[in-house]
């Protein structure tokens, strides 16, 4: 009895890496809603309530994405963007505000913000933005780690 052995290619893939997001907002209700949406989009989420807390968290971990409220209790969220980028150079930034959106949108663009959202947040728009950023990070020629990035939002 002849036994035939066939060589088959086995594809080895690394486990998917969960994207890391820093949400900076001082409103607890918005924090809870954002945590839920980001979780459904497969982001590991850290939340900072103040500029000071955000800088501490940014210095302790590399993030793929930061969503920053412009008006925080201890300062302007846009002032956080450059310091956060020093810790996470490839980070994508989303800013959001409910105040004078046109003037702040222009200022946000000066800080090279990927998206600027206006409160109240349109969660379908946010999900679309998160999916777009997930794809962009996944396709980046400069991965933030050796692991592959997969997945999209499932709401």
Phi and psi in radians as a Rosetta constraint file:
Dihedral C 1 N 2 CA 2 C 2 CIRCULARHARMONIC -1.599 0.35
Dihedral N 2 CA 2 C 2 N 3 CIRCULARHARMONIC 2.275 0.35
Dihedral C 2 N 3 CA 3 C 3 CIRCULARHARMONIC -1.826 0.35
Dihedral N 3 CA 3 C 3 N 4 CIRCULARHARMONIC 2.266 0.35
Dihedral C 3 N 4 CA 4 C 4 CIRCULARHARMONIC -1.819 0.35
Dihedral N 4 CA 4 C 4 N 5 CIRCULARHARMONIC 2.200 0.35
Dihedral C 4 N 5 CA 5 C 5 CIRCULARHARMONIC -1.818 0.35
Dihedral N 5 CA 5 C 5 N 6 CIRCULARHARMONIC 2.266 0.35
Dihedral C 5 N 6 CA 6 C 6 CIRCULARHARMONIC -1.913 0.35
Dihedral N 6 CA 6 C 6 N 7 CIRCULARHARMONIC 2.410 0.35
Dihedral C 6 N 7 CA 7 C 7 CIRCULARHARMONIC -1.492 0.35
Dihedral N 7 CA 7 C 7 N 8 CIRCULARHARMONIC 2.273 0.35
Dihedral C 7 N 8 CA 8 C 8 CIRCULARHARMONIC -2.110 0.35
Dihedral N 8 CA 8 C 8 N 9 CIRCULARHARMONIC 2.549 0.35
Dihedral C 8 N 9 CA 9 C 9 CIRCULARHARMONIC -1.417 0.35
Dihedral N 9 CA 9 C 9 N 10 CIRCULARHARMONIC 2.270 0.35
Dihedral C 9 N 10 CA 10 C 10 CIRCULARHARMONIC -1.908 0.35
Dihedral N 10 CA 10 C 10 N 11 CIRCULARHARMONIC 2.287 0.35
Dihedral C 10 N 11 CA 11 C 11 CIRCULARHARMONIC -1.671 0.35
Dihedral N 11 CA 11 C 11 N 12 CIRCULARHARMONIC 2.142 0.35
Dihedral C 11 N 12 CA 12 C 12 CIRCULARHARMONIC -1.756 0.35
Dihedral N 12 CA 12 C 12 N 13 CIRCULARHARMONIC 2.192 0.35
Dihedral C 12 N 13 CA 13 C 13 CIRCULARHARMONIC -2.145 0.35
Dihedral N 13 CA 13 C 13 N 14 CIRCULARHARMONIC 2.565 0.35
Dihedral C 13 N 14 CA 14 C 14 CIRCULARHARMONIC -1.382 0.35
Dihedral N 14 CA 14 C 14 N 15 CIRCULARHARMONIC 2.691 0.35
Dihedral C 14 N 15 CA 15 C 15 CIRCULARHARMONIC -1.114 0.35
Dihedral N 15 CA 15 C 15 N 16 CIRCULARHARMONIC 2.602 0.35
Dihedral C 15 N 16 CA 16 C 16 CIRCULARHARMONIC -1.132 0.35
Dihedral N 16 CA 16 C 16 N 17 CIRCULARHARMONIC 2.460 0.35
Dihedral C 16 N 17 CA 17 C 17 CIRCULARHARMONIC -1.647 0.35
Dihedral N 17 CA 17 C 17 N 18 CIRCULARHARMONIC 2.299 0.35
Dihedral C 17 N 18 CA 18 C 18 CIRCULARHARMONIC -1.355 0.35
Dihedral N 18 CA 18 C 18 N 19 CIRCULARHARMONIC 2.275 0.35
Dihedral C 18 N 19 CA 19 C 19 CIRCULARHARMONIC -1.208 0.35
Dihedral N 19 CA 19 C 19 N 20 CIRCULARHARMONIC 2.569 0.35
Dihedral C 19 N 20 CA 20 C 20 CIRCULARHARMONIC -1.912 0.35
Dihedral N 20 CA 20 C 20 N 21 CIRCULARHARMONIC 2.287 0.35
Dihedral C 20 N 21 CA 21 C 21 CIRCULARHARMONIC -2.210 0.35
Dihedral N 21 CA 21 C 21 N 22 CIRCULARHARMONIC 2.500 0.35
Dihedral C 21 N 22 CA 22 C 22 CIRCULARHARMONIC -1.970 0.35
Dihedral N 22 CA 22 C 22 N 23 CIRCULARHARMONIC 2.102 0.35
Dihedral C 22 N 23 CA 23 C 23 CIRCULARHARMONIC -1.823 0.35
Dihedral N 23 CA 23 C 23 N 24 CIRCULARHARMONIC 2.197 0.35
Dihedral C 23 N 24 CA 24 C 24 CIRCULARHARMONIC -2.058 0.35
Dihedral N 24 CA 24 C 24 N 25 CIRCULARHARMONIC 1.823 0.35
Dihedral C 24 N 25 CA 25 C 25 CIRCULARHARMONIC -2.754 0.35
Dihedral N 25 CA 25 C 25 N 26 CIRCULARHARMONIC 2.478 0.35
Dihedral C 25 N 26 CA 26 C 26 CIRCULARHARMONIC -1.707 0.35
Dihedral N 26 CA 26 C 26 N 27 CIRCULARHARMONIC 0.049 0.35
Dihedral C 26 N 27 CA 27 C 27 CIRCULARHARMONIC -1.697 0.35
Dihedral N 27 CA 27 C 27 N 28 CIRCULARHARMONIC 2.023 0.35
Dihedral C 27 N 28 CA 28 C 28 CIRCULARHARMONIC -1.104 0.35
Dihedral N 28 CA 28 C 28 N 29 CIRCULARHARMONIC -0.637 0.35
Dihedral C 28 N 29 CA 29 C 29 CIRCULARHARMONIC -1.135 0.35
Dihedral N 29 CA 29 C 29 N 30 CIRCULARHARMONIC -0.761 0.35
Dihedral C 29 N 30 CA 30 C 30 CIRCULARHARMONIC -1.142 0.35
Dihedral N 30 CA 30 C 30 N 31 CIRCULARHARMONIC -0.698 0.35
Dihedral C 30 N 31 CA 31 C 31 CIRCULARHARMONIC -0.984 0.35
Dihedral N 31 CA 31 C 31 N 32 CIRCULARHARMONIC -0.826 0.35
Dihedral C 31 N 32 CA 32 C 32 CIRCULARHARMONIC -1.088 0.35
Dihedral N 32 CA 32 C 32 N 33 CIRCULARHARMONIC -0.781 0.35
Dihedral C 32 N 33 CA 33 C 33 CIRCULARHARMONIC -1.133 0.35
Dihedral N 33 CA 33 C 33 N 34 CIRCULARHARMONIC -0.745 0.35
Dihedral C 33 N 34 CA 34 C 34 CIRCULARHARMONIC -1.152 0.35
Dihedral N 34 CA 34 C 34 N 35 CIRCULARHARMONIC -0.714 0.35
Dihedral C 34 N 35 CA 35 C 35 CIRCULARHARMONIC -1.014 0.35
Dihedral N 35 CA 35 C 35 N 36 CIRCULARHARMONIC -0.735 0.35
Dihedral C 35 N 36 CA 36 C 36 CIRCULARHARMONIC -1.143 0.35
Dihedral N 36 CA 36 C 36 N 37 CIRCULARHARMONIC -0.828 0.35
Dihedral C 36 N 37 CA 37 C 37 CIRCULARHARMONIC -1.125 0.35
Dihedral N 37 CA 37 C 37 N 38 CIRCULARHARMONIC -0.799 0.35
Dihedral C 37 N 38 CA 38 C 38 CIRCULARHARMONIC -1.102 0.35
Dihedral N 38 CA 38 C 38 N 39 CIRCULARHARMONIC -0.679 0.35
Dihedral C 38 N 39 CA 39 C 39 CIRCULARHARMONIC -1.090 0.35
Dihedral N 39 CA 39 C 39 N 40 CIRCULARHARMONIC -0.723 0.35
Dihedral C 39 N 40 CA 40 C 40 CIRCULARHARMONIC -1.148 0.35
Dihedral N 40 CA 40 C 40 N 41 CIRCULARHARMONIC -0.411 0.35
Dihedral C 40 N 41 CA 41 C 41 CIRCULARHARMONIC -1.669 0.35
Dihedral N 41 CA 41 C 41 N 42 CIRCULARHARMONIC 0.265 0.35
Dihedral C 41 N 42 CA 42 C 42 CIRCULARHARMONIC 1.174 0.35
Dihedral N 42 CA 42 C 42 N 43 CIRCULARHARMONIC 0.609 0.35
Dihedral C 42 N 43 CA 43 C 43 CIRCULARHARMONIC -1.771 0.35
Dihedral N 43 CA 43 C 43 N 44 CIRCULARHARMONIC 2.386 0.35
Dihedral C 43 N 44 CA 44 C 44 CIRCULARHARMONIC -1.408 0.35
Dihedral N 44 CA 44 C 44 N 45 CIRCULARHARMONIC 2.275 0.35
Dihedral C 44 N 45 CA 45 C 45 CIRCULARHARMONIC -2.059 0.35
Dihedral N 45 CA 45 C 45 N 46 CIRCULARHARMONIC 2.334 0.35
Dihedral C 45 N 46 CA 46 C 46 CIRCULARHARMONIC -2.015 0.35
Dihedral N 46 CA 46 C 46 N 47 CIRCULARHARMONIC 2.517 0.35
Dihedral C 46 N 47 CA 47 C 47 CIRCULARHARMONIC -2.099 0.35
Dihedral N 47 CA 47 C 47 N 48 CIRCULARHARMONIC 2.350 0.35
Dihedral C 47 N 48 CA 48 C 48 CIRCULARHARMONIC -2.107 0.35
Dihedral N 48 CA 48 C 48 N 49 CIRCULARHARMONIC 2.414 0.35
Dihedral C 48 N 49 CA 49 C 49 CIRCULARHARMONIC -1.683 0.35
Dihedral N 49 CA 49 C 49 N 50 CIRCULARHARMONIC -0.291 0.35
Dihedral C 49 N 50 CA 50 C 50 CIRCULARHARMONIC -2.378 0.35
Dihedral N 50 CA 50 C 50 N 51 CIRCULARHARMONIC 2.909 0.35
Dihedral C 50 N 51 CA 51 C 51 CIRCULARHARMONIC -1.063 0.35
Dihedral N 51 CA 51 C 51 N 52 CIRCULARHARMONIC -0.780 0.35
Dihedral C 51 N 52 CA 52 C 52 CIRCULARHARMONIC -1.052 0.35
Dihedral N 52 CA 52 C 52 N 53 CIRCULARHARMONIC -0.801 0.35
Dihedral C 52 N 53 CA 53 C 53 CIRCULARHARMONIC -1.123 0.35
Dihedral N 53 CA 53 C 53 N 54 CIRCULARHARMONIC -0.669 0.35
Dihedral C 53 N 54 CA 54 C 54 CIRCULARHARMONIC -1.091 0.35
Dihedral N 54 CA 54 C 54 N 55 CIRCULARHARMONIC -0.762 0.35
Dihedral C 54 N 55 CA 55 C 55 CIRCULARHARMONIC -1.116 0.35
Dihedral N 55 CA 55 C 55 N 56 CIRCULARHARMONIC -0.673 0.35
Dihedral C 55 N 56 CA 56 C 56 CIRCULARHARMONIC -1.095 0.35
Dihedral N 56 CA 56 C 56 N 57 CIRCULARHARMONIC -0.779 0.35
Dihedral C 56 N 57 CA 57 C 57 CIRCULARHARMONIC -1.195 0.35
Dihedral N 57 CA 57 C 57 N 58 CIRCULARHARMONIC -0.706 0.35
Dihedral C 57 N 58 CA 58 C 58 CIRCULARHARMONIC -1.099 0.35
Dihedral N 58 CA 58 C 58 N 59 CIRCULARHARMONIC -0.582 0.35
Dihedral C 58 N 59 CA 59 C 59 CIRCULARHARMONIC -1.314 0.35
Dihedral N 59 CA 59 C 59 N 60 CIRCULARHARMONIC -0.289 0.35
Dihedral C 59 N 60 CA 60 C 60 CIRCULARHARMONIC -1.744 0.35
Dihedral N 60 CA 60 C 60 N 61 CIRCULARHARMONIC -0.185 0.35
Dihedral C 60 N 61 CA 61 C 61 CIRCULARHARMONIC -2.681 0.35
Dihedral N 61 CA 61 C 61 N 62 CIRCULARHARMONIC 2.580 0.35
Dihedral C 61 N 62 CA 62 C 62 CIRCULARHARMONIC -1.528 0.35
Dihedral N 62 CA 62 C 62 N 63 CIRCULARHARMONIC 2.272 0.35
Dihedral C 62 N 63 CA 63 C 63 CIRCULARHARMONIC -1.980 0.35
Dihedral N 63 CA 63 C 63 N 64 CIRCULARHARMONIC 2.633 0.35
Dihedral C 63 N 64 CA 64 C 64 CIRCULARHARMONIC -1.569 0.35
Dihedral N 64 CA 64 C 64 N 65 CIRCULARHARMONIC -0.485 0.35
Dihedral C 64 N 65 CA 65 C 65 CIRCULARHARMONIC -2.610 0.35
Dihedral N 65 CA 65 C 65 N 66 CIRCULARHARMONIC 2.489 0.35
Dihedral C 65 N 66 CA 66 C 66 CIRCULARHARMONIC -2.274 0.35
Dihedral N 66 CA 66 C 66 N 67 CIRCULARHARMONIC 2.317 0.35
Dihedral C 66 N 67 CA 67 C 67 CIRCULARHARMONIC -1.920 0.35
Dihedral N 67 CA 67 C 67 N 68 CIRCULARHARMONIC 2.055 0.35
Dihedral C 67 N 68 CA 68 C 68 CIRCULARHARMONIC -2.117 0.35
Dihedral N 68 CA 68 C 68 N 69 CIRCULARHARMONIC 2.149 0.35
Dihedral C 68 N 69 CA 69 C 69 CIRCULARHARMONIC -1.306 0.35
Dihedral N 69 CA 69 C 69 N 70 CIRCULARHARMONIC 2.427 0.35
Dihedral C 69 N 70 CA 70 C 70 CIRCULARHARMONIC -1.244 0.35
Dihedral N 70 CA 70 C 70 N 71 CIRCULARHARMONIC -0.769 0.35
Dihedral C 70 N 71 CA 71 C 71 CIRCULARHARMONIC -1.727 0.35
Dihedral N 71 CA 71 C 71 N 72 CIRCULARHARMONIC 1.803 0.35
Dihedral C 71 N 72 CA 72 C 72 CIRCULARHARMONIC -1.960 0.35
Dihedral N 72 CA 72 C 72 N 73 CIRCULARHARMONIC 2.835 0.35
Dihedral C 72 N 73 CA 73 C 73 CIRCULARHARMONIC -1.104 0.35
Dihedral N 73 CA 73 C 73 N 74 CIRCULARHARMONIC -0.464 0.35
Dihedral C 73 N 74 CA 74 C 74 CIRCULARHARMONIC -2.036 0.35
Dihedral N 74 CA 74 C 74 N 75 CIRCULARHARMONIC 0.283 0.35
Dihedral C 74 N 75 CA 75 C 75 CIRCULARHARMONIC 2.746 0.35
Dihedral N 75 CA 75 C 75 N 76 CIRCULARHARMONIC -3.004 0.35
Dihedral C 75 N 76 CA 76 C 76 CIRCULARHARMONIC -1.606 0.35
Dihedral N 76 CA 76 C 76 N 77 CIRCULARHARMONIC 2.146 0.35
Dihedral C 76 N 77 CA 77 C 77 CIRCULARHARMONIC -1.065 0.35
Dihedral N 77 CA 77 C 77 N 78 CIRCULARHARMONIC -0.496 0.35
Dihedral C 77 N 78 CA 78 C 78 CIRCULARHARMONIC -1.126 0.35
Dihedral N 78 CA 78 C 78 N 79 CIRCULARHARMONIC -0.463 0.35
Dihedral C 78 N 79 CA 79 C 79 CIRCULARHARMONIC -1.220 0.35
Dihedral N 79 CA 79 C 79 N 80 CIRCULARHARMONIC -0.217 0.35
Dihedral C 79 N 80 CA 80 C 80 CIRCULARHARMONIC -1.442 0.35
Dihedral N 80 CA 80 C 80 N 81 CIRCULARHARMONIC -0.345 0.35
Dihedral C 80 N 81 CA 81 C 81 CIRCULARHARMONIC -1.062 0.35
Dihedral N 81 CA 81 C 81 N 82 CIRCULARHARMONIC -0.895 0.35
Dihedral C 81 N 82 CA 82 C 82 CIRCULARHARMONIC -1.107 0.35
Dihedral N 82 CA 82 C 82 N 83 CIRCULARHARMONIC -0.800 0.35
Dihedral C 82 N 83 CA 83 C 83 CIRCULARHARMONIC -1.070 0.35
Dihedral N 83 CA 83 C 83 N 84 CIRCULARHARMONIC -0.667 0.35
Dihedral C 83 N 84 CA 84 C 84 CIRCULARHARMONIC -1.135 0.35
Dihedral N 84 CA 84 C 84 N 85 CIRCULARHARMONIC -0.683 0.35
Dihedral C 84 N 85 CA 85 C 85 CIRCULARHARMONIC -1.151 0.35
Dihedral N 85 CA 85 C 85 N 86 CIRCULARHARMONIC -0.444 0.35
Dihedral C 85 N 86 CA 86 C 86 CIRCULARHARMONIC -1.161 0.35
Dihedral N 86 CA 86 C 86 N 87 CIRCULARHARMONIC -0.579 0.35
Dihedral C 86 N 87 CA 87 C 87 CIRCULARHARMONIC -1.458 0.35
Dihedral N 87 CA 87 C 87 N 88 CIRCULARHARMONIC -0.634 0.35
Dihedral C 87 N 88 CA 88 C 88 CIRCULARHARMONIC -2.269 0.35
Dihedral N 88 CA 88 C 88 N 89 CIRCULARHARMONIC 1.431 0.35
Dihedral C 88 N 89 CA 89 C 89 CIRCULARHARMONIC -1.039 0.35
Dihedral N 89 CA 89 C 89 N 90 CIRCULARHARMONIC -0.482 0.35
Dihedral C 89 N 90 CA 90 C 90 CIRCULARHARMONIC -1.687 0.35
Dihedral N 90 CA 90 C 90 N 91 CIRCULARHARMONIC 0.197 0.35
Dihedral C 90 N 91 CA 91 C 91 CIRCULARHARMONIC -1.141 0.35
Dihedral N 91 CA 91 C 91 N 92 CIRCULARHARMONIC 2.502 0.35
Dihedral C 91 N 92 CA 92 C 92 CIRCULARHARMONIC -1.673 0.35
Dihedral N 92 CA 92 C 92 N 93 CIRCULARHARMONIC 2.395 0.35
Dihedral C 92 N 93 CA 93 C 93 CIRCULARHARMONIC -2.050 0.35
Dihedral N 93 CA 93 C 93 N 94 CIRCULARHARMONIC 2.344 0.35
Dihedral C 93 N 94 CA 94 C 94 CIRCULARHARMONIC -2.058 0.35
Dihedral N 94 CA 94 C 94 N 95 CIRCULARHARMONIC 2.260 0.35
Dihedral C 94 N 95 CA 95 C 95 CIRCULARHARMONIC -1.871 0.35
Dihedral N 95 CA 95 C 95 N 96 CIRCULARHARMONIC 2.756 0.35
Dihedral C 95 N 96 CA 96 C 96 CIRCULARHARMONIC -2.603 0.35
Dihedral N 96 CA 96 C 96 N 97 CIRCULARHARMONIC 2.606 0.35
Dihedral C 96 N 97 CA 97 C 97 CIRCULARHARMONIC -2.812 0.35
Dihedral N 97 CA 97 C 97 N 98 CIRCULARHARMONIC 2.809 0.35
Dihedral C 97 N 98 CA 98 C 98 CIRCULARHARMONIC -1.955 0.35
Dihedral N 98 CA 98 C 98 N 99 CIRCULARHARMONIC -0.057 0.35
Dihedral C 98 N 99 CA 99 C 99 CIRCULARHARMONIC -1.758 0.35
Dihedral N 99 CA 99 C 99 N 100 CIRCULARHARMONIC 2.356 0.35
Dihedral C 99 N 100 CA 100 C 100 CIRCULARHARMONIC 0.462 0.35
Dihedral N 100 CA 100 C 100 N 101 CIRCULARHARMONIC 1.211 0.35
Dihedral C 100 N 101 CA 101 C 101 CIRCULARHARMONIC -0.998 0.35
Dihedral N 101 CA 101 C 101 N 102 CIRCULARHARMONIC -0.625 0.35
Dihedral C 101 N 102 CA 102 C 102 CIRCULARHARMONIC -1.142 0.35
Dihedral N 102 CA 102 C 102 N 103 CIRCULARHARMONIC -0.824 0.35
Dihedral C 102 N 103 CA 103 C 103 CIRCULARHARMONIC -1.133 0.35
Dihedral N 103 CA 103 C 103 N 104 CIRCULARHARMONIC -0.747 0.35
Dihedral C 103 N 104 CA 104 C 104 CIRCULARHARMONIC -1.272 0.35
Dihedral N 104 CA 104 C 104 N 105 CIRCULARHARMONIC -0.512 0.35
Dihedral C 104 N 105 CA 105 C 105 CIRCULARHARMONIC -1.114 0.35
Dihedral N 105 CA 105 C 105 N 106 CIRCULARHARMONIC -0.703 0.35
Dihedral C 105 N 106 CA 106 C 106 CIRCULARHARMONIC -1.130 0.35
Dihedral N 106 CA 106 C 106 N 107 CIRCULARHARMONIC -0.723 0.35
Dihedral C 106 N 107 CA 107 C 107 CIRCULARHARMONIC -1.147 0.35
Dihedral N 107 CA 107 C 107 N 108 CIRCULARHARMONIC -0.681 0.35
Dihedral C 107 N 108 CA 108 C 108 CIRCULARHARMONIC -1.092 0.35
Dihedral N 108 CA 108 C 108 N 109 CIRCULARHARMONIC -0.680 0.35
Dihedral C 108 N 109 CA 109 C 109 CIRCULARHARMONIC -1.077 0.35
Dihedral N 109 CA 109 C 109 N 110 CIRCULARHARMONIC -0.614 0.35
Dihedral C 109 N 110 CA 110 C 110 CIRCULARHARMONIC -1.074 0.35
Dihedral N 110 CA 110 C 110 N 111 CIRCULARHARMONIC -0.493 0.35
Dihedral C 110 N 111 CA 111 C 111 CIRCULARHARMONIC -1.575 0.35
Dihedral N 111 CA 111 C 111 N 112 CIRCULARHARMONIC 0.150 0.35
Dihedral C 111 N 112 CA 112 C 112 CIRCULARHARMONIC 1.025 0.35
Dihedral N 112 CA 112 C 112 N 113 CIRCULARHARMONIC 0.801 0.35
Dihedral C 112 N 113 CA 113 C 113 CIRCULARHARMONIC -1.335 0.35
Dihedral N 113 CA 113 C 113 N 114 CIRCULARHARMONIC 2.382 0.35
Dihedral C 113 N 114 CA 114 C 114 CIRCULARHARMONIC -1.204 0.35
Dihedral N 114 CA 114 C 114 N 115 CIRCULARHARMONIC -0.725 0.35
Dihedral C 114 N 115 CA 115 C 115 CIRCULARHARMONIC -2.509 0.35
Dihedral N 115 CA 115 C 115 N 116 CIRCULARHARMONIC 2.614 0.35
Dihedral C 115 N 116 CA 116 C 116 CIRCULARHARMONIC -2.193 0.35
Dihedral N 116 CA 116 C 116 N 117 CIRCULARHARMONIC 2.052 0.35
Dihedral C 116 N 117 CA 117 C 117 CIRCULARHARMONIC -1.801 0.35
Dihedral N 117 CA 117 C 117 N 118 CIRCULARHARMONIC 2.601 0.35
Dihedral C 117 N 118 CA 118 C 118 CIRCULARHARMONIC -1.932 0.35
Dihedral N 118 CA 118 C 118 N 119 CIRCULARHARMONIC 2.318 0.35
Dihedral C 118 N 119 CA 119 C 119 CIRCULARHARMONIC -1.404 0.35
Dihedral N 119 CA 119 C 119 N 120 CIRCULARHARMONIC 2.550 0.35
Dihedral C 119 N 120 CA 120 C 120 CIRCULARHARMONIC -1.184 0.35
Dihedral N 120 CA 120 C 120 N 121 CIRCULARHARMONIC 2.496 0.35
Dihedral C 120 N 121 CA 121 C 121 CIRCULARHARMONIC -1.238 0.35
Dihedral N 121 CA 121 C 121 N 122 CIRCULARHARMONIC 2.307 0.35
Dihedral C 121 N 122 CA 122 C 122 CIRCULARHARMONIC -1.507 0.35
Dihedral N 122 CA 122 C 122 N 123 CIRCULARHARMONIC 1.852 0.35
Dihedral C 122 N 123 CA 123 C 123 CIRCULARHARMONIC -1.201 0.35
Dihedral N 123 CA 123 C 123 N 124 CIRCULARHARMONIC -0.476 0.35
Dihedral C 123 N 124 CA 124 C 124 CIRCULARHARMONIC -1.149 0.35
Dihedral N 124 CA 124 C 124 N 125 CIRCULARHARMONIC -0.696 0.35
Dihedral C 124 N 125 CA 125 C 125 CIRCULARHARMONIC -1.118 0.35
Dihedral N 125 CA 125 C 125 N 126 CIRCULARHARMONIC -0.748 0.35
Dihedral C 125 N 126 CA 126 C 126 CIRCULARHARMONIC -1.072 0.35
Dihedral N 126 CA 126 C 126 N 127 CIRCULARHARMONIC -0.775 0.35
Dihedral C 126 N 127 CA 127 C 127 CIRCULARHARMONIC -1.063 0.35
Dihedral N 127 CA 127 C 127 N 128 CIRCULARHARMONIC -0.740 0.35
Dihedral C 127 N 128 CA 128 C 128 CIRCULARHARMONIC -1.057 0.35
Dihedral N 128 CA 128 C 128 N 129 CIRCULARHARMONIC -0.753 0.35
Dihedral C 128 N 129 CA 129 C 129 CIRCULARHARMONIC -1.103 0.35
Dihedral N 129 CA 129 C 129 N 130 CIRCULARHARMONIC -0.776 0.35
Dihedral C 129 N 130 CA 130 C 130 CIRCULARHARMONIC -1.117 0.35
Dihedral N 130 CA 130 C 130 N 131 CIRCULARHARMONIC -0.684 0.35
Dihedral C 130 N 131 CA 131 C 131 CIRCULARHARMONIC -1.121 0.35
Dihedral N 131 CA 131 C 131 N 132 CIRCULARHARMONIC -0.743 0.35
Dihedral C 131 N 132 CA 132 C 132 CIRCULARHARMONIC -1.089 0.35
Dihedral N 132 CA 132 C 132 N 133 CIRCULARHARMONIC -0.791 0.35
Dihedral C 132 N 133 CA 133 C 133 CIRCULARHARMONIC -1.133 0.35
Dihedral N 133 CA 133 C 133 N 134 CIRCULARHARMONIC -0.710 0.35
Dihedral C 133 N 134 CA 134 C 134 CIRCULARHARMONIC -1.011 0.35
Dihedral N 134 CA 134 C 134 N 135 CIRCULARHARMONIC -0.784 0.35
Dihedral C 134 N 135 CA 135 C 135 CIRCULARHARMONIC -1.120 0.35
Dihedral N 135 CA 135 C 135 N 136 CIRCULARHARMONIC -0.743 0.35
Dihedral C 135 N 136 CA 136 C 136 CIRCULARHARMONIC -1.121 0.35
Dihedral N 136 CA 136 C 136 N 137 CIRCULARHARMONIC -0.739 0.35
Dihedral C 136 N 137 CA 137 C 137 CIRCULARHARMONIC -1.125 0.35
Dihedral N 137 CA 137 C 137 N 138 CIRCULARHARMONIC -0.714 0.35
Dihedral C 137 N 138 CA 138 C 138 CIRCULARHARMONIC -1.109 0.35
Dihedral N 138 CA 138 C 138 N 139 CIRCULARHARMONIC -0.622 0.35
Dihedral C 138 N 139 CA 139 C 139 CIRCULARHARMONIC -1.584 0.35
Dihedral N 139 CA 139 C 139 N 140 CIRCULARHARMONIC -0.025 0.35
Dihedral C 139 N 140 CA 140 C 140 CIRCULARHARMONIC -1.078 0.35
Dihedral N 140 CA 140 C 140 N 141 CIRCULARHARMONIC 2.369 0.35
Dihedral C 140 N 141 CA 141 C 141 CIRCULARHARMONIC -1.282 0.35
Dihedral N 141 CA 141 C 141 N 142 CIRCULARHARMONIC -0.126 0.35
Dihedral C 141 N 142 CA 142 C 142 CIRCULARHARMONIC -2.113 0.35
Dihedral N 142 CA 142 C 142 N 143 CIRCULARHARMONIC 1.386 0.35
Dihedral C 142 N 143 CA 143 C 143 CIRCULARHARMONIC -1.106 0.35
Dihedral N 143 CA 143 C 143 N 144 CIRCULARHARMONIC 2.616 0.35
Dihedral C 143 N 144 CA 144 C 144 CIRCULARHARMONIC -1.402 0.35
Dihedral N 144 CA 144 C 144 N 145 CIRCULARHARMONIC -0.192 0.35
Dihedral C 144 N 145 CA 145 C 145 CIRCULARHARMONIC -2.705 0.35
Dihedral N 145 CA 145 C 145 N 146 CIRCULARHARMONIC 3.127 0.35
Dihedral C 145 N 146 CA 146 C 146 CIRCULARHARMONIC -1.416 0.35
Dihedral N 146 CA 146 C 146 N 147 CIRCULARHARMONIC -0.210 0.35
Dihedral C 146 N 147 CA 147 C 147 CIRCULARHARMONIC -1.376 0.35
Dihedral N 147 CA 147 C 147 N 148 CIRCULARHARMONIC 2.727 0.35
Dihedral C 147 N 148 CA 148 C 148 CIRCULARHARMONIC -1.523 0.35
Dihedral N 148 CA 148 C 148 N 149 CIRCULARHARMONIC 2.676 0.35
Dihedral C 148 N 149 CA 149 C 149 CIRCULARHARMONIC -1.940 0.35
Dihedral N 149 CA 149 C 149 N 150 CIRCULARHARMONIC 2.152 0.35
Dihedral C 149 N 150 CA 150 C 150 CIRCULARHARMONIC -2.371 0.35
Dihedral N 150 CA 150 C 150 N 151 CIRCULARHARMONIC 2.934 0.35
Dihedral C 150 N 151 CA 151 C 151 CIRCULARHARMONIC 1.831 0.35
Dihedral N 151 CA 151 C 151 N 152 CIRCULARHARMONIC 2.814 0.35
Dihedral C 151 N 152 CA 152 C 152 CIRCULARHARMONIC -2.508 0.35
Dihedral N 152 CA 152 C 152 N 153 CIRCULARHARMONIC 3.067 0.35
Dihedral C 152 N 153 CA 153 C 153 CIRCULARHARMONIC -1.216 0.35
Dihedral N 153 CA 153 C 153 N 154 CIRCULARHARMONIC 2.441 0.35
Dihedral C 153 N 154 CA 154 C 154 CIRCULARHARMONIC -2.223 0.35
Dihedral N 154 CA 154 C 154 N 155 CIRCULARHARMONIC 1.780 0.35
